[in-house]
Every structure is written in C-alpha cells, then in structure tokens.
Amino acid sequence: MRISIIGTGYVGLVTGVCLSDSGNTVYCIDNDENKINSLNKGIIPIYEPGLKELCDKNAKLKRLLFDSDLSKAVKNSDVIFIAVGTPPRDNGEADLSNVFKVAESIAASVDSYKVIIVKSTVPVGTCDLVEKKIKELTKIPFDVVSNPEFLKEGAAIEDFQRPDRIIAGLNNHKENTKAKELISEIYEPFVRTGAPIYFMDRLSSELTKYASNAMLALRISYMNELANLCNITGADIDNIRIGIGSDKRIGKSFLFPGIGYGGSCFPKDVKALYQSAKQHRYDFKILKAVDEVNNIQKEIIVNMLLKHFKSDIKNKTFTLWGLAFKPKTDDIREAPALTIISKLLSYGASVKAFDPIAMENTKKVFPQIDYFDDMYNVLKDSDGLIIATEWNDFRMPDFNRIKSLLKTPAVFDGRNIYDKAKMKEYGFDYYSVGR
C-alpha cells in the first residue's frame, strides 16, 4: 500500500518507519526542510531504541521516503495520516492549527478517493471539523478516520509492532466497509497474534485517547498523594503499592510514586481534556486535581533538600542524575528535572547534571548549569545527589565511590530506586518518596 505520513515528529516518524517495515511504501512529509535533509542523511531527530536501525533499513530498500512535497505525496497515496503536533495553548487547550492547515493542504491536492487518518491527539469533535473543512474545499470523495496512538516513549517500536489494541473511529462505522477494509489491511501485520481492532464512532475514538492517558496520570498522582501521606504517618508506600497492586481489579502498572509525570502526553492531555470538558460546560474536578498534584510533586525533592540543609542552600552545589522525564528517551518536555533545576537556581544554588541521552536537549533550556559525560565525575564537590530519572545506569552504582566524591553524603532519591536500609549502612543521609 502507498501511505503518506504528514508530520515527522515522534508519532509520525515511528508510524512511518513501522508501516514501511511491513512492506508499504511510505512518504514521510514535513515542511521543515532541514529536518527532511537530515532524515535523508540518516540523522534521526529523536532518540528511540530501534528506530534508527529500522529507518536505515527501509530507507535503503526505498520503502521509506522523506520529502517536503505534500501535494505529490497525497496524490501518490491511498491513505494519508495526519500526525502533526497539537501543543497546548497557554490555558492548556490543544492547539489544532497545524491539523487544520494540513487538512486544507490535503483538500487542495486530493485527486481521488482517500482515507485520511487523524493520528494526532485531538479533542473530541476534531475529526468532524476536519471533515467539514475538507468538504468545503473539494468534491472528491474521502473518509476521515480517528486512529489515536498509544506509544510509550522508550518502547514505541515494540508498542507499534505489538499493540494491545487498535482504535479506529469512523462515521457510520458499521456500514463504512471501504475505510474499514483499508484500516484492517494496514494493521493486519501487527494484530496477527490476537490484538483486537476496535471500530467505533469517531467521537468515542478521540475521547478514548485522552481518557487512557488521563487515567494513567490519575493513578500516578493518586500514588504520589498516598506517598506524601506515608511521609507524614510513617507508613511505607512500597508495601502499599504491593498490597493494592495485587488486587486484580487494580493491577500493578503505574503505581510507582515519585516526583511526578512529564513528557509530551500526560501533562498536555490532562490539561486538554480538562479544557475540552470546560468548553462543554463540565467542570472535570478530578482532572484539575491530578494536574495540581503533579505540579506540587515536582517540587517535593527540593522541599526535602531545603529541610535537610535548614533552608540554606545558597552557594551550595547539587548534582542531578537524570534529566529526561523517563528512561530510554531524550524527551525533557515537562520533565520533573527541569522544575528541580529551576527551583535550585532560584535559591542561589549551583547545579551539575548527567544523563545518558538528554543533556543536549537540556542545554537548550539551561545553558548555565554544568554538564558532565561521566556519572561519577559530576559528583565531585557536590553537596548532594538528586535522582531525577530512573535510568538503569543508576540502579547499581559504586556507593562507596559516590560517598567519597560528595562533600556531604546526602542522596535525594526522587524515584525510590535504592534500598533504605542499605543506604543507611553505607552512611548516607537518604531521602525518598513515601518511605
């Protein structure tokens, strides 16, 4: 099949690479000429395990093509994915301007029946607006399908190739056999092991994406609230996590407390769903609380640090291990580490940092802090170590070496990756979340 992917960001690039790897000819389109030139040279703008290898393989086989000519790609394709960004506006509402611009461009180029798939995360009702806009500009028949993505950064290739489920929203989804057949054909290689394709109406499909991410964010904020209560009462959040996670109605996923969630999805989608509900005159109180808890949680490590140093951290130096919002990605969007750095600098402290992947992105935001290429050298003469991302590199370090390099043996573990008793044996002043 011939497929166009409009937008070569995280979702678009992963989608294009994986679809080309199943034998399709895929045109990845972007209006950023520099990005297209880089991709044609094999330079991948994001870090995602396995992505470059698949990209190189399918580009070499001429199944994966990068271009800025949207019109040519639309004419040459059977199916067109819209995968452009929908960043939050200042009030948290999703900015759909890129989606509508692409819709207009597709309408100007379409010359035969096409299935137009909205892969971008969009508020409920957006596909209706996309369909209306295209119908105003062309008489050529087409179908608009909502097909939200459920990719975890750091495991996106695996998630795409072995999905839990595929969601596809169509108008008249019970009768629209032509679009359903094309969707089924596209995803057939990825659902052969039994993952279902759920066909539903577009409104439900759009809302399913936001509902999923908001539910996961809710679990994280709920566990963080419980962890804060544990800090007050003396209970241990690890024991509570095991106790409630063993309930099959709840399960074990997304029950780890810490310093809040970040990234490109949860913060944006929680805010967008809240704003979407507000536009429909519904006050989604739980989502507002989820967002507020998360913002507070990002500062909890700084509060622990201030308490330890009796509120005097001016001219002190602290090391961060981890900058990305989670392991296996270079994504720092809404990362708790950014809040921690900002707060430390506001108190007059100095900051040093190490991250296996995300330092280049962080330098664009905080050029004034010091970055090191070695996780031990960065510790020298620091007044404390902060764990902000749970990279595997940090899980089994040389604790004696850490202690010898730090000025004071203070460790502030925002991800609960160390055993409390062992840290005490090593002689650290050890702080964690909810334990």
C-alpha positions in Angstrom: 0.0 0.0 0.0 1.1 3.6 -0.6 0.9 5.7 2.6 1.7 9.3 3.4 2.5 10.5 6.9 2.2 14.2 7.3 4.5 15.3 10.2 7.8 13.6 11.1 7.7 14.2 14.9 7.7 11.4 17.4 4.4 9.8 16.4 4.7 10.4 12.7 8.3 9.1 12.4 7.6 5.9 14.4 4.4 5.3 12.5 6.1 5.8 9.1 9.1 3.6 9.9 7.0 0.7 11.3 4.5 0.8 8.4 7.3 0.8 5.9 8.9 -2.2 7.7 5.7 -4.2 7.0 6.2 -3.7 3.2 4.3 -0.5 2.5 5.8 2.4 0.5 5.6 5.3 3.0 6.2 9.0 2.3 7.1 10.9 5.4 6.3 14.6 4.8 7.4 17.6 6.8 7.5 21.3 6.0 10.8 21.6 7.9 13.4 21.3 5.1 16.3 21.0 7.5 14.6 18.0 9.2 13.9 16.4 5.9 17.5 16.9 4.7 18.8 15.4 8.0 16.4 12.4 7.7 17.6 11.7 4.1 21.2 11.7 5.5 20.1 9.1 8.2 20.1 11.6 11.0 17.2 10.9 13.4 16.0 13.9 15.3 14.8 11.9 18.3 16.1 9.1 20.4 14.0 5.9 20.5 15.5 2.4 20.8 15.5 0.6 17.5 14.2 3.5 15.4 17.4 4.3 13.6 18.1 0.7 12.6 14.6 0.3 11.1 14.8 3.7 9.5 18.1 2.9 7.8 16.9 -0.5 6.6 13.7 0.7 5.0 15.2 3.9 3.5 17.8 1.7 1.9 15.1 -0.5 0.4 13.3 2.6 -0.9 10.2 1.9 1.1 10.7 4.9 3.4 10.9 8.2 1.6 11.4 11.7 3.2 10.1 14.8 1.4 8.5 18.2 1.9 6.2 17.9 -1.1 2.8 17.2 0.5 0.9 17.5 -2.7 2.9 14.9 -4.6 2.7 12.5 -1.6 -1.1 12.9 -1.3 -1.7 12.2 -5.0 0.6 9.1 -4.8 -1.0 7.6 -1.7 -4.1 5.5 -0.8 -4.1 6.5 2.8 -2.9 9.8 4.5 -2.0 10.0 8.1 -2.1 13.4 9.9 0.5 13.2 12.6 1.3 16.8 13.3 1.7 18.3 16.8 -1.2 19.6 18.9 0.8 21.6 21.5 -1.0 23.1 24.5 -2.0 26.8 24.4 -1.4 28.9 27.5 -4.7 27.8 29.0 -4.0 24.1 28.3 -6.3 23.8 25.3 -4.9 21.8 22.4 -3.7 24.0 19.5 -5.3 22.4 16.4 -4.0 25.0 13.9 -1.4 22.5 12.4 -4.1 19.8 11.9 -6.4 22.2 10.1 -3.6 23.6 7.9 -2.7 20.0 6.8 -6.4 19.3 6.2 -6.6 22.3 3.8 -3.4 21.2 2.0 -4.8 17.7 1.6 -8.1 19.1 0.2 -6.1 21.2 -2.3 -4.2 18.1 -3.5 -6.5 15.2 -3.4 -7.5 13.8 -6.8 -9.2 10.5 -6.0 -10.8 8.7 -3.1 -8.5 8.8 0.0 -8.8 7.6 3.6 -7.5 10.4 5.8 -6.4 9.2 9.3 -6.0 11.6 12.1 -3.2 10.2 14.3 -2.6 13.4 16.1 -4.0 13.6 19.6 -7.1 15.8 19.3 -10.1 16.8 21.4 -13.5 15.2 20.8 -15.2 16.5 17.7 -12.0 17.4 15.8 -12.4 14.8 13.1 -15.9 16.3 12.4 -14.2 19.7 11.9 -11.5 18.2 9.7 -14.2 16.5 7.5 -16.2 19.7 7.3 -13.1 21.8 6.3 -12.1 19.3 3.5 -15.7 19.1 2.2 -15.7 22.9 1.8 -12.7 22.7 -0.5 -13.2 19.6 -2.6 -15.9 17.4 -4.1 -13.6 14.4 -4.3 -14.9 11.5 -2.0 -12.9 10.7 1.1 -13.3 9.3 4.6 -11.8 10.8 7.8 -10.8 8.2 10.5 -9.7 8.8 14.1 -6.9 6.4 14.9 -5.2 7.5 18.2 -1.7 6.3 19.0 -0.8 4.6 22.3 3.0 4.6 22.1 5.2 4.8 25.2 8.5 6.7 24.7 11.3 4.3 25.1 9.2 1.4 23.9 7.4 2.9 20.9 8.6 0.4 18.2 7.5 -2.5 20.4 4.2 -0.8 21.1 3.5 -0.2 17.5 4.5 -3.6 16.3 2.8 -5.5 19.1 -0.1 -3.3 20.2 -2.6 -4.0 23.0 -5.3 -2.9 20.6 -6.0 -0.7 17.6 -8.7 2.0 18.0 -10.3 3.3 14.7 -13.2 5.7 14.7 -15.3 6.1 11.6 -18.6 7.8 10.8 -21.1 5.1 10.1 -18.5 2.6 11.3 -20.9 -0.3 10.9 -21.5 0.3 7.3 -18.3 2.0 6.1 -16.7 -1.1 4.7 -14.2 0.6 2.3 -12.4 2.6 5.0 -12.6 -0.4 7.4 -11.0 -2.7 4.9 -8.1 -0.3 4.4 -7.6 0.1 8.1 -7.7 -3.7 8.6 -5.2 -4.2 5.8 -2.8 -1.6 7.2 -2.8 -3.1 10.7 -3.1 -6.8 9.8 0.7 -7.5 10.2 0.5 -6.1 13.7 -2.5 -7.9 15.1 -1.8 -11.4 13.9 -1.2 -12.5 17.5 -4.7 -11.6 18.5 -4.7 -7.9 19.4 -8.1 -6.5 18.5 -9.1 -3.7 16.2 -12.0 -1.9 17.8 -14.1 0.0 15.2 -16.3 2.7 16.8 -17.6 6.2 16.2 -15.1 9.0 15.8 -16.2 10.9 18.9 -15.6 7.9 21.1 -12.3 7.1 19.5 -11.0 10.7 20.1 -12.1 10.6 23.7 -10.6 7.2 24.3 -7.1 8.5 23.7 -7.5 11.3 26.3 -9.3 9.1 28.7 -6.5 6.5 28.6 -3.7 9.0 29.3 -5.7 10.8 31.9 -6.5 7.6 33.8 -2.8 6.7 33.9 -1.9 10.2 35.1 -4.6 9.9 37.7 -3.0 6.7 39.1 0.4 8.4 39.3 -1.0 11.5 41.1 -3.0 9.2 43.4 0.1 7.2 44.4 2.0 10.4 44.9 -0.7 11.7 47.3 -0.5 8.4 49.2 3.3 8.6 49.3 3.0 12.1 50.8 0.6 10.7 53.5 3.2 7.9 54.1 5.9 10.5 54.8 3.6 12.0 57.5 2.4 8.8 59.1 5.5 6.6 58.8 3.9 4.0 56.5 5.8 2.6 53.6 4.5 3.3 50.1 6.3 0.3 48.7 4.3 -2.1 50.9 1.1 -0.3 50.0 1.9 -0.5 46.3 2.4 -4.3 46.6 -0.8 -4.6 48.6 -3.1 -2.7 46.2 -1.3 -3.9 43.1 -2.1 -7.5 43.9 -5.8 -6.7 43.6 -6.6 -7.9 40.1 -9.2 -5.2 39.7 -6.3 -2.6 40.1 -3.2 -4.3 38.7 0.5 -3.3 39.2 1.0 -0.8 36.4 1.5 2.9 37.1 1.6 2.6 40.9 5.1 3.8 41.4 5.4 7.0 43.4 8.0 9.6 42.6 8.4 13.3 41.6 5.6 13.5 39.1 4.9 12.6 35.5 6.2 14.5 32.5 6.7 14.1 28.8 4.7 15.1 25.7 1.5 13.2 26.6 0.2 13.1 30.1 0.7 16.8 31.1 -0.7 18.0 27.8 -3.6 15.5 27.5 -4.8 16.0 31.1 -4.9 19.8 30.5 -6.5 19.4 27.1 -9.2 17.0 28.3 -10.0 19.4 31.2 -10.3 22.3 28.8 -12.4 20.2 26.4 -14.8 19.4 29.2 -14.9 23.0 30.2 -15.9 24.0 26.7 -18.8 21.7 27.0 -19.7 23.3 30.4 -18.5 20.5 32.5 -16.1 21.0 35.5 -13.9 17.9 35.5 -12.7 18.3 39.1 -10.7 15.1 39.2 -8.5 16.1 36.3 -7.9 19.5 37.8 -6.7 17.8 41.0 -4.5 15.4 39.0 -2.7 18.3 37.4 -2.3 20.3 40.6 -0.9 17.3 42.5 1.6 16.7 39.7 2.8 20.2 39.7 3.3 20.1 43.5 5.0 16.7 43.4 7.8 18.0 41.1 9.0 20.2 43.9 9.0 17.6 46.7 12.7 16.8 46.3 13.6 20.4 46.6 11.5 20.7 49.8 13.3 17.6 51.3 16.6 19.2 50.4 15.7 22.5 52.0 14.7 20.7 55.1 17.9 18.8 55.3 20.0 21.9 54.8 17.8 24.0 57.1 16.6 26.2 54.2 20.2 27.4 53.5 21.3 26.2 50.1 22.7 29.4 48.7 26.1 28.8 47.1 25.8 25.1 47.6 26.2 22.7 44.6 23.9 19.8 43.7 24.2 17.0 41.2 21.3 15.6 39.2 21.4 12.1 37.8 18.8 12.1 35.1 17.2 14.9 33.1 14.7 13.1 30.7 11.2 12.7 32.0 11.7 8.9 31.9 14.4 6.4 30.9 15.1 5.4 27.3 14.2 8.8 25.8 15.9 12.1 25.3 12.5 13.9 25.8 12.7 16.6 28.6 9.2 18.1 27.9 7.6 18.7 31.3 10.4 16.7 33.0 10.5 17.0 36.8 14.2 17.6 36.5 13.5 21.0 34.8 11.4 22.1 37.8 14.1 20.9 40.2 16.8 22.8 38.4 14.8 26.0 38.2 13.9 25.9 41.9 17.5 25.2 42.9 18.8 28.1 40.8 16.2 30.4 42.3 17.6 29.6 45.8 21.1 30.5 44.7 22.4 27.0 44.4 24.6 25.7 41.6 23.6 22.6 39.6 25.6 19.9 37.8 24.0 17.2 35.7 24.5 13.9 34.0 22.0 12.0 31.7 22.9 9.2 29.2 20.8 10.8 26.4 19.1 14.0 27.3 21.8 16.5 28.1 21.9 18.2 24.6 18.2 18.9 24.9 18.5 20.3 28.4 21.4 22.6 27.4 18.9 24.5 25.2 16.8 25.2 28.3 19.5 25.6 31.0 22.8 26.5 29.3 24.1 28.0 32.6 24.4 24.7 34.5 27.4 22.3 34.2 27.1 19.0 32.3 29.4 16.0 32.6 29.9 13.0 30.4 30.6 10.7 33.4 28.1 9.8 36.2 30.9 9.9 38.8 32.9 12.9 37.8 29.8 15.0 38.1 29.6 14.2 41.8 32.9 15.8 42.8 32.5 18.5 45.4 28.7 18.4 45.3 26.7 18.9 48.5 24.1 16.3 47.5 22.9 13.9 44.8 19.4 14.0 43.3 18.0 11.1 41.4 15.5 12.6 38.9 15.3 9.8 36.3 15.4 6.0 37.0 17.9 5.1 34.3 19.3 1.5 34.7 22.8 3.1 34.8 22.0 4.5 38.3 20.5 1.4 39.9 23.7 -0.5 40.9 26.3 2.2 41.3 29.5 2.1 43.4 28.1 3.6 46.6 31.5 3.9 48.3 32.8 5.9 45.3 29.7 8.2 45.4 30.2 8.9 49.1 33.9 9.6 48.6 33.1 12.2 45.9 30.3 14.1 47.6 31.1 16.9 50.0 28.2 15.7 52.2 26.7 12.2 51.9 23.2 13.3 51.1 21.1 11.5 48.5 17.6 12.6 47.5 16.0 9.8 45.5 13.0 11.0 43.6 12.4 7.6 42.0 12.9 5.2 45.0 15.5 3.1 43.3 17.6 2.4 46.4 17.0 0.3 49.4 16.6 2.4 52.5 18.4 0.1 54.9 21.4 -0.4 52.6 21.8 3.4 52.1 21.9 3.8 55.9 24.6 1.1 56.1 26.7 3.0 53.6 26.4 6.1 55.8 24.2 8.2 53.6 21.6 10.7 54.6 19.0 9.2 52.4 15.6 10.7 51.4 13.0 9.0 49.2 9.3 9.4 48.4 6.7 7.9 50.8 9.2 5.6 52.6 
